């Protein structure tokens, strides 16, 4: 009896201690709310929100640039005010980056790339208001959910995160890559090949393990690897603007009256869509917060994984995603806003930044004498919860501002293409230069822009390539450590690495899930598939096969070159190379020699005889598809050549006279001579836009512009502060 008494007394003590701790947490949360809600701190939080919204709209900038600007101004602030302003900026850049993603198909930041797949088609159908309503509502709910998870999980997650090692992190990355099978739509082998392209590109640069220079082509620019900004802008922005230039129509080309299709009613419909899909928002926000808590994952991949999850789990997603399904917008936007709350967990608990933006937040910690670690979740809970409240309040304020101006923003869909294209291209060029502030960023932008244009024409899914690229560096780092430390044990030993084995099994299931889903649907409907046919298909000898052959050859060359490297340098390039050769070889074989059996239904006629009918299957394609209507191939080719010619003119002029001066001539030349705009309209648009970019990039951000031909010829120009554009 005494033993039972001791046991129950211990249990009662533990429950009382837990209750006391909960009361303490609630008290600290309440105190933090009082600390934040002062005129001074709310004012600085509002400044951070406004700056974050502006930077999110401009392609290529994002929160990292904004936080870099704000950090020096926080020295004379107290910790609460400084962190409130910085968290306000960081929390809302992924809210306003929806605006260019929906309107132009241009990701404002890499965190909105997945939003393009459905948001941009909605704008083209005259549903920009609905897309905005859904995106901003999902953003604020996702941000609040992420802040809530952050607030309740800090004391809980600390011991869990400490037990996650390199094998577990690698398995998480592999699981993320398995979503390429879903993002590939009906072209599984193409999608897996695209993911391999992204992975191999991510290995470019100075190998951190051995110091081997890989795929640098004697260029200093590639020593540190390719930045994600010019790659994402190139793959998505340049091809979408090319389509507009080829069509020579506004984004909303349906010809319907604006007032009938994009009023406040559209935003209300978007809010209703979020209400109808509340469980999807919470699931994707949880994914965003969870992945955000894993150091190194970052915003570049969270939205793709959430989008892939929605495409895999939502009803009829295979038929509607990528064609203007509001659920795709909701999935992407709810996850990337929740990510900020998750990224704070390792930053606060261990001093390990969960993303690049969090590294600057960590810098603010050090400026104000805050030490990340146990003290932040014990003695400094008031500071921690001030950050949590700042994230929550900033999301509400940011969404409110965006809702206020959403109706005006939706009218951008009616702008003439002669004005819209050069304006966005000009900002994209300068924004892409933010990648590493070298000429290589512009080379990368144009190179990946042309690659994205070709992939889009040949219906190669681009999302898997981006997914492979953003996960490539993490895969290589964690794979090398895992192999060096554990050999092959981490792959199969479920007793020591249960998380790894289970995650790998889930990844295998994920890759096979499209085929499994197809089988289940056919079985449920009582349908069958006819026998596959093997034989040479002359129709397979097309441009798609030629592109496949080029990529196959490049991977074969990469295998030959990397075979002579040291083990650490060649591990991932060899694994990825052999996988790519396998996938691309199978795809080429299927194009030339394999025809999948047709889906068939079986019904009975009046006499009771079984009638078999072939069913036409819809080609699933999770990417933006544009119909050029009755335009001839010759017209499409000519207009595409003009478009890329103007892009090359911008680049060439920038090399001669500088990026900002060439922007003005590009804007005037494009709008006046190809867009056929009047001189009055041309100057009315070009002069204010150029002046804005001049003061933002040259005076405020103080961009170190690259050297040019004119600058080399006349060095005096480079010493004059006011015109140091050369």
N, C-alpha and C positions, 0 to 999 in steps of 0.2 A: 504493500500500500504506500509505503514511504517513497518507493521508486516512482510509482504513478503520480504521487503528489509533486515530486521534484520535476517529472516530465511536464506535467500540466502547468506548473509554475513557470518553467522555462518557455513553454509555448505562449503563455499569457504575457510574459515579459517581451518575447519577440514581437508579438502582435502589437503590444503597447508601444514598443520602440518604432515599429513600422508606421503606426498611426501618428506618432510624434514627428517622424521624419516627413510624412506626407503633409502634416500641418505646417512644418517648417518650410517645405517647398512652396506651398500655397502662399504662405506669408511673404517669402522672398519674391515670388512672382508678383504679388500685390504691391510690394514696395518698389519693385522695378517699374511697374506701370506708373506709379506716382512720380518716380524719378524722371521718366520719359516725358510725361505730360506736363511740361512747363513750356512757356512761350519760346524760350531760347532754344531748347532741344527740339521741339516740334518744328521751329523755323528752320534749323539746320537740316533736320530730317527731310523737310519739304524741298530744300535746295538740292539735297542728294537725289531725291526722287525725280525732280525736273531734269537735272543733268543726266540721270540714268535713262530717262525716256528719250531725250534728244540723242544720246549716243547710241541707243539701241536701234533707232531708225536709220542711222547712217551705216551702210554696209562696211564691214571691216573694222569698226571701232570696238564697240562693246564695253563691258564693265571693266576690263583690265586697264584700258586707256584712261577711263574716268577715275578709277581708284588711284592710278599713278599720279593724276593731276591733283587729287584731293589730299593725298598723304602729306605733302609739305605744309598744308594749311591747318593740320590738326595739332601741330606742336604746342600751340598756346591754348588749346581747348582742354577741358577735362575729359576723362576717359569715356564717360557716358555720352557726351555730346559728339565726340569724334567718332565713336563706333556707330552711333545712331545715324550720322550723316553718311558714313561709308556703307553701312548695311542698307540704307535707303537707296543708294545708287545701285549697289550690286543686285538688290532684289528685283528691280523693275526693268533692267535692260532686256531681260527675256520676256517681258510683257510687250514693250513697244517694238521689239524686233519682228513681231507678227505683222506689222503694217507693211513693210516692203515685201515680206514673204507672201502675203495674200495679194497685194496689189500688182507686183511686178514679177513674182517668182524668184526674187532675190533674197537670200537669207541675210537679215540684218546682223545676226550673229550666227555662229555655227550651231547654236542651240535651237534655231528655228528652221533648220534645213528640212526636217521631216514635215513641218507644217506646210511647206510648199506643195507637197504631193496632192493634197486635197483643198487647201486654202486657195491656191491660185486657180484651179479649175472652177471653184465656186465663184470667184470674181469674174471669170470669163463667162459664166452663166448668168451674171447679174445678181449674185448672192453675196456680194462683198460684205454688206451690212450684217447678214446672218453669220458669216464667217467671223466677223469681228465680235459680234455679240457672244458667240460660243467661245471664241478664243480668250476674250478678256474675262469672261465669267469663269472658265476653266482655269485660267491663270490665277485669279484671286483665290479660288477655292483650293487649288493645288498649293499655292503659296501658304495659305493659312493652315492647310493640313500638314505641310512640311514643317512649319513653325511649331505646330502642336506636337508632332512626333519628336521634334528636337527637344521640346521642353520636357517631355515625359521620358525620353530615352537616354538622356545623358548619364544618369546614374546606373542605368541597366546595361547599356551597350559597351561600357568600358571593358569589363572582363571578357566579353565576347570578341571584341575587336582584337584584343591582345592575343587570342588563340588563332587568329587567321594568319597563315603564312603564305609564302610564295606559291606552293602547289594549289592552295585554295583560291588564291587570286587568279592564277592562270586558268583554273577550271571555270571561274566566273566569266573570264574573257572569252573562253571557248564557247560557253553557253551563249554569250552575246553574239558571237560569230555564227552560231547555229541559226539565228534569226534571219540570216541571209537567205535561207531556204524559203522563208515566208515572204520576204521582201522581193524575192525573185519572181513571184507570181507563177505563171505557167512556164517559165524558162529556168528550171532549177539549175541545170548545168551552166547556163550563162551567168546566173547569179553567183554560183560558187566560184566560177572563173573570175568574175568581177571582184569578189572578195579577195581572191588571191592577188589580183592586180594591186588592190589597195594595200595588202600586207607587204608585198615586195617593194612598193614605193616607200612604205614606212621604214624600210631597212636602209634607205639611202643615208649616207653620211659617215661620220667617224664612229666606228664600232666602239662602244664604251668598254667592252671586255678586253679587246686585243689591240685597239688602235688602228685596225684595218680601215682603209678608205674604200667604201662600197658605193658604186654607181655615182661617183662625184664628177667624172668626166673632166678632171683637172679644173674644176670650178670651186672657188672658195665658198660660193654661195651655198653649195650642197653639203659642205662639211658638217653643218649642224642639222642636216635633214631638211625636208620641205615643211614650211609652215602650213597649218591647216586652213588659214584664211584664204590665200589665193587659190588653193585647191577647191574649197567649197564654192567660192564665188565663180571660179572657172567652170566647174561641172554643172552648176545650176543657173547662175545669172546670165552668162554669155549665151548659152543655147536658147533660153527663154526669150531674151531680147532679140535674138536672131529670128525666132519664129514670128515675133511681132513685126520685125522689119520686113520679113518675107511676105507676110499677109497684108501689111500696110493697112492695118485696122487697129482701132483702139482695143484695150483689154476687154471691155464689154462690147463685143462685136455682134451681139444678138440683134441690135437695132431696136430694142424695146425702150419705151419711155422710162427714164430714170426714176421719176416719182412713183411709178407703179411697182418698181421692183426693189429699190434701195432707199427706204425711209426708216424711221425709227421702228417700224413694224418688223423689219428684217432683224434688227438687234434683239427685239423682244422674242422673236422666233429662236434666235441663237441661245438666249437665256433659257427658253423652254427646252431646247435640245439638251442643255446641260442638266436641267432638272430630270429629264427623262433618262439620262445616262449617268446619273449620280454615282452608281457603283463603278462604272468605268473610270470616272474621274478619281475616285478614291484608290482604285487599284493602280492606276498609272502614277498617281501622286506618291503612293507608297513605293513603287518601283523607283521613281525619281529620287525620293529621300534616301532609300536604301542604297542605291548605287552612288549617290552623292557622298555618302559616308565612307565609301571605299576610296582611299587616296589614289589619285592618278586617273580615275575614270573620267570625271569632268563632264562638262555640258555637251561635248562633241558627240557623245554616244548615247546619252540618257534618252533623248527624244526618239532615236531610232529603235532602241530596245522597247520602249513603251508603245511605239507605233506598231512594231512587229507583234507585240503581245496582243494589241487590239485586233490586228489583222488575223491573228490566229484564233482568237476567242469569240469575236463578235459575229452575230448571225449575218450570213450573206456578205461578209466582208470581202470575200474573194471576187464578188461581182461588182462591188461599188467602190472599194477603196482605190484611191489613185484617180478617181473620176469625179471627185467633188463630194465625198461623203463627209458630213460634218463630224462624224465620230473620229475620223482621222485627225482632224484639227484639235478636237477635245483631248485625245490621247497624248498628242505631242505637247500641247501647251500646258496641260496639268502637270506633266512630269518635269518639264524643264524649270518651272517655277518652284516646285517642291524640292528640287535638287539643292537650292541654296541652303535650306534648313539642314539637309543631310550633310552637306559639305562642312558645316560648322562643327559637327560632332568630333571628328578627329583633330580639327584645328584647336578646339577648346580643350578636349580631354588629353591629347598627347603632344600638342604642338606640331602636328604633322598636317600641313595644309591639304585639304581635300580637293583643291583645284588651284589654278594659277591666281585667281582672284583672292582666294583665301590666304595665299602667301602674302599678299599686300595687307590683308586684315591682320595677319600675324605680325607684320611690321608695325602696325598701329599698336598692337599689344605691347611690343617691346619699347616703343616710344613712350608709352604711358606707364611703364613699370609693371605691366601685368605678365605673370608667368603662366603659360598654358600648363595644364596638368591637374592634379587632384585639387589644388587650391581653387581652381575655377568652378569646381562643382561642390565645393564645401564652403570656404571662406569668402569667395567672390561670386556667390550665386546672384547677387544683385546686378553685377555687371553682365553675367551670362544671360539672365532673363531680360535685361534691357535690350540685348541683341535680339533675343527671341521676339520681344514685342516690336522691335524696330522692323524686323522682317515682316511681321503680320500687318502692322500699320502701313508700311510702305506698299505692300501688295494692294491693300484697299485703296490707298491714295492713287497709285499708278493706274489701277483699273478704272477708277472714277474719272481721271483725266482722259484716258483713252476712250471711254464711253462718251464723254462730252463731245469729243471731236470726231468720233467714228463716222458720223453721217457726212461730214465734210471730206474726210479721208476717202470714203467710198466713191466720191465723185471723181477721184483721180482716174478711175476706170474709164472715164469718158474722154480723157485727154487724147489729142491726136498723136499718132505714133511718131510723126516727125518732130514733135516736141519731147515726148516721153522717152524715146530710145536714147538720144544723145545725152539727155539730162541724167538718166540713171547710169549710162555707161561711164560718164565723166566721174560720177561719185564712186562707182565701183572701182575704177582704175586707181584713184587716189586711196580708196579704202583698202584695196588689195596691197598697196604699198606698205601698209601697216604691218604686214606679216613679219618682215625682218628689216624693212626700210632699205632694201637693196634693189637694183635693177632686176635681179633674179625673180622677184615677186611678180613683176609684170610679164616676164617670160613665162613663168609658171601659170599666171592667169590666162594668157592667150593659148598656151599649150593645152592646158586642161579644158579650156573653153572649146577648142576644136575637138578634143577627144570626147567631151560631153555631147557636142553637136552630132558627131558620128555615131556615138552609142545610142543617142535618142532616135536618130533616123533608122538605125538597124534594130531598134527595140531591145537593146541590151540594158538591163536595169542598172541605174546609177547608184541607188541607195546602198547596195552591198559593197560597192567600191569605197564609198565614204566610210561605211562601217568597218571595213577591213583596215583602212588607213588609220583611223583614230584609235583602233585597238592594237595596231601593229607593234608600236613601241612597247606597250605593256606586255603583250604576248612574248616578245623577245626577251625582255628583262626577266619575267617570271619563269620562262622556260629554261633559260640558262641557269638561274639559281637552283631551280628544282632538279635539273639533270645533274649539275655539279654536286649538289649536296645529298640527293637521295637516289641517284641513278634512275632506274625504271620503277622502283618500288612505289613511288607516289601514284603511278598510273593504275595499279591493280590491287594494292593492299588495302582492303576496306576496313581492316581492324585499326590501322594507323591513320589512314586518310579517308574516313567515311564520306566526308563532304565532297572530296574530289571525285570519288568513284560515282557517287549518286549524281553529281552535277554532270559528269561525262555521259552517264546513261540518259539523263534528261536531254542533253545536247544531241545525242544520237536519235532519240525519239523526235526531237524538234526538226532535224533534217528530214526525217522520214514522214513527218506529220502530214504534208500535203498529199502524199500517196495514200496514207492511212485514211485521211478524211475522204478522199475520192472513193476508196473502196467501201467505206461505211455508207456514204451517200447512195452509191449504186445498190448496195445490199438492202438498204432501207426502202428504196424505191422499187425494188424487184428488177433492177436493170443488170445487164451484163456488158462486157466489152468484147468485141470481136477479136479474132486472132490477129496477132501482129504479123506484118509482112516484111520480109527481108529481100532486098534487091536494089540494084543501082537506080538512083533517082537523078535524072539529068537536071531537074528543077533545083536541086540542091546546090548546083554550081552558080552561086550568086555572090553579091557583095558581102553578105553576111559571112559566108564561108571564107572569103578572102580576108576579112577582118580577123576571123578566128585563126586563120593560118598565120597571119602576122603576129598575133599575140602568142600563139603556140611557139613560133620561131624565137621570139624574144625570150620566152621562158626557157627554152632549150639552151640558148646562148648563156642565160644567167646561170643555169646549172653547170655548164662547162667552166665558166669563169670562177664561180664560187667554190668549185671543187678543190681549188688549190689554196684556199684560205685556211687559217687556223680554225680549230673546232668551234670556238665561241663565236667567230664571225660568220661561219657558214651554216650553223645549226638551223636557224629559221629560214634563210634563203633556200637551203636544200629541201627542207620539209615542204615549204610553200611551193617551190618549183616543181617538185615531183607531183604534188597534189594538183597543181594547175595543169601540168601536162596530161594527167589522167582525166581531169574534167573536160578540158578542151578537146582532147583526143576522142573521148566518148561523144561529145557534142558533134564534132565533125563527122564521125562515123554514123551517128543517127541522122544527120542531114543527108548523107549520101546513100545510106543503105538500109535505113530502118523507118518503118511507118507504123505508128501505134494503132492498134485496133480501135474501131469506132465504138462509141458508147451506144448501146442498143436497148430499146424498151420492148417489152413483150406483152401484147394484149390479145384478147380473143374477139373474133368477129361474131356476127349473128349466128353463124353455123357452129361456133365453138372451136373453130380452128385458131391456132396461135399465129398471130401476125407480128413479125419482127420489123421494127423500124429504127433507122439510124437517127441518133440525136445530135444535133449541131451543138458543139461545145463552145462556150465563150472563152476567148483567150484572156486569161488573167494577167494583168500587167500593172504593177504598182509603180507607175511613173506617169508623168504628164504626157498626154497624147494630144496632138494638135492635128486637126483636119484642115488641109490647105484647099479643100474644095476642088474647084475645076482648074486650079493653076497647073500649068504644064510643068514637066520636069525641067525644061529649058528655062522657064521663068523662075522657078524655085532656085535653080543653080545660079542664075545670073544675080538675083537679089541677094542670095547668101554670099556670093563673091563680093558684091558691093559692100555688104555689111562688114565682112571681115577685112575688106580693104580699108574702110574707114577706121576700124580698130587698129590696123597696122599703121595707118597714117598718124593716129594719136600717139602710138608708141614711138614711131620714127621721129615725129616732131618733138616729143619729150626728150629723146636722146640728144637732139640738136640744141633746143632752146630751154628745156626744163619742163617738168611735169605740169606745174601750174600755168605758165604762159601758154603751153600747147593746149591746155584744157579750153581756154577761151577761143582759140582759133578752131578747135574741133567743134565746139558748141555752135559757133557762128556758121562754119562751113557745112556741117551736117544739116542743121535746121534750114538754112537758106537754100542750099543747092540740091540737097536730096529730099529734105522734108518739104521743100517748096513753100516755106513760110515767108511772110513778108519781112522786110528789114525791120519794121517797127516791132513786130512780135518777136523776131529773133533777138534783137537787142534787149527787149523788155524781159526776156527770160535769161539770156546769157550773162548780162552784166550783174544783176543781183546774185545769181547763183555763184558766179566766179568770185564776187566780193565776199560772199559768205564763206566759201572754201578758203579764200586767202586769209581771212581773219581767224578762222577756226584752226586750219592746219599750220599756217605759217606764223601767226602771231600768238595764238593761245597754246597749241600743242608744240610749237617750235620744232617742226619736223626737220631733220637734217637731210635736205634734198641731195640726191646723188649728183655727181659731177657730169657735166654735159660738154658737147663740142664747143659751144659758145663760151662756156666757162673756162675751158682750156685755152681758147684763143685770146680771151680777154680776162685775165685773172683779176683785174680790178673790180669786175662785177661781183666776184665772190667775196670781196671784202666790204661791200656796201651793205649795211644791215637791212636797210629798208627794201632793197630789191635783191636780196640774197636768194634768188630762185634758180640760179643757174649752177 
